Amino acid sequence: MTQNHAEPINRGVKNRPQTNRGVKELIETEWKIIEKLQKLATKTPYDKAKGFYYQTLASHVRTLSILLKLHAPEQSIDLAQLLSQITTEAKTLAKRLKKR
């Protein structure tokens, strides 16, 4: 007995051009995301939304940290300062939310 192999449903994937981004482009993108999240977190009047933005911001800072370690280790000092600011702001928000 022989079995016929089924063709995959998404056949068009082979013809789609792939975009390869370098580390520099990914670092620039992460910085843009971080800056936007910081603006959103400072502008929102709701503590719950601020907590969400700061959690997301911490995740992107972690990703940026890894990218910088791989590509540009001399910039890690600025990143450490940014992370400490985010941590202190997140702690104060967590305390305010617990009091409510």
CYANA upper distance limits for C-alpha pairs under 8 A (distance plus 0.5 A):
  7 GLU  CA     11 ARG  CA      8.47
 12 GLY  CA     16 ARG  CA      7.29
 21 ARG  CA     25 GLU  CA      6.59
 21 ARG  CA     26 LEU  CA      7.35
 22 GLY  CA     26 LEU  CA      7.01
 23 VAL  CA     27 ILE  CA      6.62
 23 VAL  CA     67 LEU  CA      7.55
 23 VAL  CA     71 HIS  CA      7.48
 24 LYS  CA     28 GLU  CA      6.71
 25 GLU  CA     29 THR  CA      6.65
 26 LEU  CA     30 GLU  CA      6.67
 26 LEU  CA     67 LEU  CA      8.42
 27 ILE  CA     31 TRP  CA      6.73
 27 ILE  CA     64 LEU  CA      6.87
 27 ILE  CA     67 LEU  CA      7.10
 27 ILE  CA     68 LEU  CA      7.87
 28 GLU  CA     32 LYS  CA      6.78
 29 THR  CA     33 ILE  CA      6.76
 30 GLU  CA     34 ILE  CA      6.57
 30 GLU  CA     60 HIS  CA      7.09
 30 GLU  CA     61 VAL  CA      8.31
 30 GLU  CA     63 THR  CA      8.27
 30 GLU  CA     64 LEU  CA      6.60
 31 TRP  CA     35 GLU  CA      6.62
 31 TRP  CA     64 LEU  CA      8.06
 32 LYS  CA     36 LYS  CA      6.70
 33 ILE  CA     37 LEU  CA      6.60
 33 ILE  CA     60 HIS  CA      8.10
 34 ILE  CA     38 GLN  CA      6.64
 34 ILE  CA     57 LEU  CA      6.56
 34 ILE  CA     60 HIS  CA      7.10
 34 ILE  CA     61 VAL  CA      7.58
 35 GLU  CA     39 LYS  CA      6.86
 36 LYS  CA     40 LEU  CA      6.72
 37 LEU  CA     41 ALA  CA      6.51
 37 LEU  CA     53 TYR  CA      6.70
 37 LEU  CA     54 TYR  CA      8.21
 37 LEU  CA     56 THR  CA      8.34
 37 LEU  CA     57 LEU  CA      6.69
 38 GLN  CA     42 THR  CA      6.74
 38 GLN  CA     53 TYR  CA      8.19
 38 GLN  CA     54 TYR  CA      8.33
 38 GLN  CA     57 LEU  CA      7.86
 39 LYS  CA     43 LYS  CA      6.63
 40 LEU  CA     44 THR  CA      6.64
 40 LEU  CA     53 TYR  CA      7.76
 41 ALA  CA     49 ALA  CA      7.94
 41 ALA  CA     50 LYS  CA      5.49
 41 ALA  CA     53 TYR  CA      6.08
 41 ALA  CA     54 TYR  CA      7.34
 42 THR  CA     50 LYS  CA      8.01
 44 THR  CA     49 ALA  CA      7.44
 44 THR  CA     50 LYS  CA      7.10
 45 PRO  CA     50 LYS  CA      8.36
 46 TYR  CA     50 LYS  CA      6.79
 47 ASP  CA     51 GLY  CA      6.63
 47 ASP  CA     93 LEU  CA      7.21
 47 ASP  CA     97 LEU  CA      7.81
 48 LYS  CA     52 PHE  CA      6.94
 48 LYS  CA     97 LEU  CA      8.33
 49 ALA  CA     53 TYR  CA      6.71
 50 LYS  CA     54 TYR  CA      6.56
 50 LYS  CA     93 LEU  CA      8.31
 51 GLY  CA     55 GLN  CA      6.64
 51 GLY  CA     90 ALA  CA      7.16
 51 GLY  CA     93 LEU  CA      7.20
 51 GLY  CA     94 ALA  CA      8.07
 52 PHE  CA     56 THR  CA      6.76
 53 TYR  CA     57 LEU  CA      6.41
 54 TYR  CA     58 ALA  CA      6.54
 54 TYR  CA     86 ILE  CA      7.33
 54 TYR  CA     90 ALA  CA      6.89
 55 GLN  CA     59 SER  CA      6.94
 55 GLN  CA     90 ALA  CA      8.40
 56 THR  CA     60 HIS  CA      6.90
 57 LEU  CA     61 VAL  CA      6.60
 57 LEU  CA     86 ILE  CA      8.41
 58 ALA  CA     62 ARG  CA      6.65
 58 ALA  CA     83 LEU  CA      7.74
 58 ALA  CA     86 ILE  CA      7.56
 59 SER  CA     63 THR  CA      6.86
 60 HIS  CA     64 LEU  CA      6.57
 61 VAL  CA     65 SER  CA      6.48
 61 VAL  CA     79 LEU  CA      8.14
 61 VAL  CA     83 LEU  CA      7.47
 62 ARG  CA     66 ILE  CA      6.91
 63 THR  CA     67 LEU  CA      6.85
 64 LEU  CA     68 LEU  CA      6.53
 65 SER  CA     69 LYS  CA      6.63
 65 SER  CA     76 SER  CA      7.62
 65 SER  CA     79 LEU  CA      7.35
 66 ILE  CA     70 LEU  CA      6.81
 67 LEU  CA     71 HIS  CA      6.62
 67 LEU  CA     72 ALA  CA      8.39
 68 LEU  CA     72 ALA  CA      5.35
 68 LEU  CA     73 PRO  CA      6.35
 68 LEU  CA     75 GLN  CA      7.43
 68 LEU  CA     76 SER  CA      7.42
 69 LYS  CA     73 PRO  CA      5.24
 69 LYS  CA     76 SER  CA      7.72
 72 ALA  CA     76 SER  CA      8.43
 75 GLN  CA     79 LEU  CA      7.39
 76 SER  CA     80 ALA  CA      6.69
 77 ILE  CA     81 GLN  CA      7.03
 78 ASP  CA     82 LEU  CA      6.85
 79 LEU  CA     83 LEU  CA      6.63
 80 ALA  CA     84 SER  CA      6.70
 81 GLN  CA     85 GLN  CA      6.87
 82 LEU  CA     86 ILE  CA      6.87
 83 LEU  CA     87 THR  CA      6.62
 84 SER  CA     88 THR  CA      6.76
 85 GLN  CA     89 GLU  CA      6.76
 86 ILE  CA     90 ALA  CA      6.52
 87 THR  CA     91 LYS  CA      6.66
 88 THR  CA     92 THR  CA      6.87
 89 GLU  CA     93 LEU  CA      6.79
 90 ALA  CA     94 ALA  CA      6.61
 91 LYS  CA     95 LYS  CA      6.74
 92 THR  CA     96 ARG  CA      6.78
 93 LEU  CA     97 LEU  CA      6.67
 94 ALA  CA     98 LYS  CA      6.70
 95 LYS  CA     99 LYS  CA      6.88
 96 ARG  CA    100 ARG  CA      7.21
